[in-house]
Amino acid sequence: MMEYKGYIATVEFDQSTEVLHGRVINSGPYPIATFEATDARDLRPEFERSIDEYLSWCDEDDVQPRTPFSGKLNVRLGSELHAAVAAAAITEGLSINSWIVGVLRQSTVPSSDC
């Protein structure tokens, strides 16, 4: 993955055309920018150019650019899981939001115990 101005992109290799294809992954369901290169050394400049062009286009057309994830996430749990999460949060003296953030952080942040 690559990051530029808060935007994150992933890259895949297409063996049939021998081209590296990249796309921004943290700006909603539709990629705001895509890019490609035939040489790995050209990926970063192409990614950055793509983001800069997107932001320039938004500025010229007075359009609010899609920004990387806002930090807000709505999740449907079902009533039984919601009750279990609420009970776990209360037991630990936390809000449901704080409890969920803690559990997700533990599950996604690499451990330093290795």
JODA-V756013 format. One record per backbone hydrogen bond with DSSP energy under -1.0 kcal/mol. CO is the residue of the C=O (numbers start at 1). NH is the residue of the N-H. If there is no record, write none. Layout:
co;nh
CO;NH
CO;NH
This chain:
co;nh
2;9
4;7
7;4
8;25
9;2
10;23
12;21
14;18
14;19
19;14
20;37
21;12
22;35
23;10
33;24
35;22
37;20
39;42
40;43
42;46
43;47
44;48
45;49
46;50
47;51
48;52
49;53
50;54
51;55
52;56
53;57
54;58
55;59
56;60
57;61
58;63
78;82
79;83
80;84
81;85
82;86
83;87
84;88
85;89
86;90
87;91
88;92
89;94
90;93
95;99
96;100
97;101
98;102
99;103
100;104
101;105
102;106
103;107
104;108
105;109
